């Protein structure tokens, strides 16, 4: 006759099984039932900051003012009066860039959960948002050099100041690749991995943004990209309840 002994699992056995010591299925369940949405909130704030970037960048318009046309020195002098607007532009653009990175990471995780293991769409969506964040950083890259030196001929050549005004009026507006992220959302929604309305917004808004980005008027994507981001992020924040309840 053989006597069998029951040996309780050790902490090492639990670690090998992929569970943490002292936890069970019930204690792990809440994190699965309620997936975090802070990444979507980051996207919402990034979109609002993007709109702020668009508005404040448009306020720095010396180089586009007809009364200064062809007069680099007059443009440079006028920029010296627009330092508050340029500072606001910088803060809005960089806030949007930082939060876009968080949104991109969260979006990748969300899409990967329902898009299928072999789908490239989560990575496409992540890449579009990440590159847009990079464009915002590049668009503000000359700010330190020019904002506080605008109008000072001993520091900045007038022609360079005029070029700087062109730079912040175009480069940070290049949101075209965020439209690619929108099209990726549509692709996931077609297979049931997202609410259909989010997919349609991604198709329309993302398609238009990408089309503008591909065209020679690519800076106009800065008008549609931030607005589309606000809508999409809001959708994930308050309108993705089926996924959060099913996870």
Secondary structure, 3 states (H helix, E strand, C coil): CCCCCCCCCCHHHHHHCCCCCCCCHHHHHHHHHCCCCHHHHHHHHHHHHHHHHHHHHHHCCHHHCHHHCCCHHHHHHHHCCCHHHHHHHHHHHHHHHHHHHHHHHHHHHHHHHHHCCCCCHHHHHHHHHHHHHHHHHHHCCCHHHHCCCCCCCCCCCHHHHHHHHHHHCCHHHCCHHHHHHHHHHHHHHHCCCCCHHHHHHHHHHHHHHHHHHHCCCHHHHHHHHHHHHHHHHHHHHHCCHHHHHHC
